[in-house]
């Protein structure tokens, strides 16, 4: 089973120069409470040449 | 930061995060394995806040909270904004908890005992945290030892503001680790550059102004050997000597020597004594390596130091047991090995087994 949470960031007005998808987020950590997990992370070192627009966190059992 | 809801308690999950930009979604982060439960990961220290127990997970970079009444899990704190980084020691100031982070971050995290909400993380500036290790509360201020910096930092519990950092040859700080407040003075354990050898010392400091009082050093009298914890019984102090296999008693009033308990003076079963706590009449000591990798717990009287019992084997299953605390009626012993670790609950009245968490 996979459960997801998401955090959206403002979409930039435009990006030029052939951006790529961003790299992996790092330093993933959690605060756990009954029934849920609050997830924190650090931005990827490589943003792919374009501003990060959002993140999706998943929990897979 | 975001919250994932609808998870099942007791289930293990792999948590991963992906970032997106205008081009699409990137690859997932390295998955973090967590169990929606205590999630112990090398539990090494603990504190009691009057109703709940807080356990530091050295490898998990997290803090687990559970009810002292029945051991039921409340939450496990980690990640931002707490910034736990190999948490080493914890103390309670009456409303907040303070955790030393002995990793590269060299910081102290403050959070509310009620709910666990983050207050602040102290680092840099004048604090001088450097291998920050032990911490204690004197009623208004906090004192943290810096094992690498060979210093002690004092700061206000009210707002975390820096008061002083003591780094002076007079004090004789040498890999200071444990620190205990006796009502007026502080006692700092110096483990002699971290070596497992005799010749270690204790430094006494006046809590009112940080002034030097004395250093207990003479090996012919003290023979401290990697002093790991200092328990205060209201009159005397008791020091666990991990490499000496002994416990030293001395008077808080003047630092005079009382006695040294060892397996030569009684049936204590000391074996790398590491953690200690006072229950009102007895001292309880964890023995890190009692039998191969198994640990044990020794109880003795503070009135005369006489042994009461040594607990070992099933059903306690002590394993790499580093810390022990008393909640008023029961004891909680951390076991830092074995599938992440566990905590054993004991009835302080008779040493009987209650339960193992999880």
HADDOCK unambig.tbl for C-alpha pairs under 7 A between the chains (distance, minus, plus):
assign (segid A and resid 3 and name CA) (segid B and resid 4 and name CA) 6.78 0.50 0.50
assign (segid A and resid 4 and name CA) (segid B and resid 4 and name CA) 5.86 0.50 0.50
assign (segid A and resid 5 and name CA) (segid B and resid 2 and name CA) 6.18 0.50 0.50
assign (segid A and resid 5 and name CA) (segid B and resid 3 and name CA) 5.94 0.50 0.50
assign (segid A and resid 5 and name CA) (segid B and resid 4 and name CA) 4.91 0.50 0.50
assign (segid A and resid 6 and name CA) (segid B and resid 2 and name CA) 6.30 0.50 0.50
assign (segid A and resid 7 and name CA) (segid B and resid 2 and name CA) 6.19 0.50 0.50
assign (segid A and resid 19 and name CA) (segid B and resid 23 and name CA) 6.28 0.50 0.50
assign (segid A and resid 20 and name CA) (segid B and resid 23 and name CA) 5.77 0.50 0.50
assign (segid A and resid 21 and name CA) (segid B and resid 20 and name CA) 6.73 0.50 0.50
assign (segid A and resid 21 and name CA) (segid B and resid 21 and name CA) 6.30 0.50 0.50
assign (segid A and resid 21 and name CA) (segid B and resid 23 and name CA) 5.36 0.50 0.50
assign (segid A and resid 21 and name CA) (segid B and resid 24 and name CA) 5.37 0.50 0.50
assign (segid A and resid 21 and name CA) (segid B and resid 25 and name CA) 5.83 0.50 0.50
assign (segid A and resid 21 and name CA) (segid B and resid 26 and name CA) 5.04 0.50 0.50
assign (segid A and resid 22 and name CA) (segid B and resid 19 and name CA) 6.20 0.50 0.50
assign (segid A and resid 22 and name CA) (segid B and resid 20 and name CA) 6.31 0.50 0.50
assign (segid A and resid 22 and name CA) (segid B and resid 21 and name CA) 6.57 0.50 0.50
assign (segid A and resid 22 and name CA) (segid B and resid 25 and name CA) 6.94 0.50 0.50
assign (segid A and resid 22 and name CA) (segid B and resid 26 and name CA) 4.98 0.50 0.50
assign (segid A and resid 23 and name CA) (segid B and resid 26 and name CA) 5.70 0.50 0.50
assign (segid A and resid 23 and name CA) (segid B and resid 27 and name CA) 6.38 0.50 0.50
assign (segid A and resid 24 and name CA) (segid B and resid 18 and name CA) 6.41 0.50 0.50
assign (segid A and resid 24 and name CA) (segid B and resid 19 and name CA) 6.86 0.50 0.50
assign (segid A and resid 24 and name CA) (segid B and resid 26 and name CA) 6.57 0.50 0.50
assign (segid A and resid 24 and name CA) (segid B and resid 27 and name CA) 5.57 0.50 0.50
assign (segid A and resid 24 and name CA) (segid B and resid 28 and name CA) 5.71 0.50 0.50
assign (segid A and resid 24 and name CA) (segid B and resid 29 and name CA) 4.86 0.50 0.50
assign (segid A and resid 25 and name CA) (segid B and resid 17 and name CA) 6.40 0.50 0.50
assign (segid A and resid 25 and name CA) (segid B and resid 18 and name CA) 6.46 0.50 0.50
assign (segid A and resid 25 and name CA) (segid B and resid 19 and name CA) 6.61 0.50 0.50
assign (segid A and resid 25 and name CA) (segid B and resid 29 and name CA) 5.30 0.50 0.50
assign (segid A and resid 26 and name CA) (segid B and resid 29 and name CA) 6.25 0.50 0.50
assign (segid A and resid 28 and name CA) (segid B and resid 32 and name CA) 6.88 0.50 0.50
assign (segid A and resid 29 and name CA) (segid B and resid 78 and name CA) 6.15 0.50 0.50
assign (segid A and resid 29 and name CA) (segid B and resid 79 and name CA) 4.39 0.50 0.50
assign (segid A and resid 30 and name CA) (segid B and resid 78 and name CA) 5.21 0.50 0.50
assign (segid A and resid 30 and name CA) (segid B and resid 79 and name CA) 5.32 0.50 0.50
assign (segid A and resid 31 and name CA) (segid B and resid 76 and name CA) 5.56 0.50 0.50
assign (segid A and resid 31 and name CA) (segid B and resid 77 and name CA) 4.38 0.50 0.50
assign (segid A and resid 31 and name CA) (segid B and resid 78 and name CA) 4.80 0.50 0.50
assign (segid A and resid 31 and name CA) (segid B and resid 79 and name CA) 6.61 0.50 0.50
assign (segid A and resid 32 and name CA) (segid B and resid 36 and name CA) 6.36 0.50 0.50
assign (segid A and resid 32 and name CA) (segid B and resid 75 and name CA) 5.53 0.50 0.50
assign (segid A and resid 32 and name CA) (segid B and resid 76 and name CA) 4.95 0.50 0.50
assign (segid A and resid 32 and name CA) (segid B and resid 77 and name CA) 6.38 0.50 0.50
assign (segid A and resid 33 and name CA) (segid B and resid 74 and name CA) 6.63 0.50 0.50
assign (segid A and resid 33 and name CA) (segid B and resid 75 and name CA) 4.53 0.50 0.50
assign (segid A and resid 33 and name CA) (segid B and resid 76 and name CA) 6.56 0.50 0.50
assign (segid A and resid 34 and name CA) (segid B and resid 9 and name CA) 5.97 0.50 0.50
assign (segid A and resid 34 and name CA) (segid B and resid 36 and name CA) 6.84 0.50 0.50
assign (segid A and resid 34 and name CA) (segid B and resid 75 and name CA) 6.96 0.50 0.50
assign (segid A and resid 35 and name CA) (segid B and resid 5 and name CA) 6.12 0.50 0.50
assign (segid A and resid 35 and name CA) (segid B and resid 6 and name CA) 5.62 0.50 0.50
assign (segid A and resid 35 and name CA) (segid B and resid 7 and name CA) 4.66 0.50 0.50
assign (segid A and resid 35 and name CA) (segid B and resid 8 and name CA) 5.62 0.50 0.50
assign (segid A and resid 35 and name CA) (segid B and resid 9 and name CA) 5.91 0.50 0.50
assign (segid A and resid 36 and name CA) (segid B and resid 3 and name CA) 6.84 0.50 0.50
assign (segid A and resid 36 and name CA) (segid B and resid 4 and name CA) 5.49 0.50 0.50
assign (segid A and resid 36 and name CA) (segid B and resid 5 and name CA) 4.34 0.50 0.50
assign (segid A and resid 36 and name CA) (segid B and resid 6 and name CA) 6.13 0.50 0.50
assign (segid A and resid 36 and name CA) (segid B and resid 7 and name CA) 5.35 0.50 0.50
assign (segid A and resid 37 and name CA) (segid B and resid 3 and name CA) 5.63 0.50 0.50
assign (segid A and resid 37 and name CA) (segid B and resid 4 and name CA) 5.24 0.50 0.50
assign (segid A and resid 37 and name CA) (segid B and resid 5 and name CA) 6.63 0.50 0.50
assign (segid A and resid 38 and name CA) (segid B and resid 1 and name CA) 6.98 0.50 0.50
assign (segid A and resid 38 and name CA) (segid B and resid 2 and name CA) 5.69 0.50 0.50
assign (segid A and resid 38 and name CA) (segid B and resid 3 and name CA) 4.21 0.50 0.50
assign (segid A and resid 38 and name CA) (segid B and resid 4 and name CA) 6.28 0.50 0.50
assign (segid A and resid 39 and name CA) (segid B and resid 1 and name CA) 5.52 0.50 0.50
assign (segid A and resid 39 and name CA) (segid B and resid 2 and name CA) 5.46 0.50 0.50
assign (segid A and resid 39 and name CA) (segid B and resid 3 and name CA) 6.00 0.50 0.50
assign (segid A and resid 40 and name CA) (segid B and resid 1 and name CA) 4.51 0.50 0.50
assign (segid A and resid 40 and name CA) (segid B and resid 2 and name CA) 6.88 0.50 0.50
assign (segid A and resid 40 and name CA) (segid B and resid 79 and name CA) 5.81 0.50 0.50
assign (segid A and resid 40 and name CA) (segid B and resid 80 and name CA) 5.80 0.50 0.50
assign (segid A and resid 41 and name CA) (segid B and resid 1 and name CA) 6.89 0.50 0.50
assign (segid A and resid 50 and name CA) (segid B and resid 21 and name CA) 6.18 0.50 0.50
assign (segid A and resid 50 and name CA) (segid B and resid 22 and name CA) 6.75 0.50 0.50
assign (segid A and resid 51 and name CA) (segid B and resid 21 and name CA) 5.97 0.50 0.50
assign (segid A and resid 52 and name CA) (segid B and resid 19 and name CA) 6.74 0.50 0.50
assign (segid A and resid 52 and name CA) (segid B and resid 20 and name CA) 5.70 0.50 0.50
assign (segid A and resid 52 and name CA) (segid B and resid 21 and name CA) 4.56 0.50 0.50
assign (segid A and resid 53 and name CA) (segid B and resid 20 and name CA) 5.61 0.50 0.50
assign (segid A and resid 53 and name CA) (segid B and resid 21 and name CA) 4.83 0.50 0.50
assign (segid A and resid 53 and name CA) (segid B and resid 22 and name CA) 6.97 0.50 0.50
assign (segid A and resid 54 and name CA) (segid B and resid 19 and name CA) 5.95 0.50 0.50
assign (segid A and resid 54 and name CA) (segid B and resid 20 and name CA) 5.28 0.50 0.50
assign (segid A and resid 54 and name CA) (segid B and resid 21 and name CA) 6.95 0.50 0.50
assign (segid A and resid 55 and name CA) (segid B and resid 17 and name CA) 6.72 0.50 0.50
assign (segid A and resid 55 and name CA) (segid B and resid 18 and name CA) 5.56 0.50 0.50
assign (segid A and resid 55 and name CA) (segid B and resid 19 and name CA) 4.49 0.50 0.50
assign (segid A and resid 55 and name CA) (segid B and resid 20 and name CA) 6.01 0.50 0.50
assign (segid A and resid 56 and name CA) (segid B and resid 17 and name CA) 5.59 0.50 0.50
assign (segid A and resid 56 and name CA) (segid B and resid 18 and name CA) 5.33 0.50 0.50
assign (segid A and resid 56 and name CA) (segid B and resid 19 and name CA) 6.63 0.50 0.50
assign (segid A and resid 57 and name CA) (segid B and resid 15 and name CA) 6.96 0.50 0.50
assign (segid A and resid 57 and name CA) (segid B and resid 16 and name CA) 5.61 0.50 0.50
assign (segid A and resid 57 and name CA) (segid B and resid 17 and name CA) 4.26 0.50 0.50
assign (segid A and resid 57 and name CA) (segid B and resid 18 and name CA) 6.51 0.50 0.50
assign (segid A and resid 58 and name CA) (segid B and resid 15 and name CA) 5.61 0.50 0.50
assign (segid A and resid 58 and name CA) (segid B and resid 16 and name CA) 5.41 0.50 0.50
assign (segid A and resid 58 and name CA) (segid B and resid 17 and name CA) 6.39 0.50 0.50
assign (segid A and resid 59 and name CA) (segid B and resid 13 and name CA) 5.62 0.50 0.50
assign (segid A and resid 59 and name CA) (segid B and resid 14 and name CA) 5.43 0.50 0.50
assign (segid A and resid 59 and name CA) (segid B and resid 15 and name CA) 4.53 0.50 0.50
assign (segid A and resid 59 and name CA) (segid B and resid 16 and name CA) 6.68 0.50 0.50
assign (segid A and resid 60 and name CA) (segid B and resid 13 and name CA) 5.19 0.50 0.50
assign (segid A and resid 60 and name CA) (segid B and resid 14 and name CA) 5.11 0.50 0.50
assign (segid A and resid 60 and name CA) (segid B and resid 15 and name CA) 6.60 0.50 0.50
assign (segid A and resid 61 and name CA) (segid B and resid 12 and name CA) 5.97 0.50 0.50
assign (segid A and resid 61 and name CA) (segid B and resid 13 and name CA) 4.46 0.50 0.50
assign (segid A and resid 61 and name CA) (segid B and resid 14 and name CA) 6.38 0.50 0.50
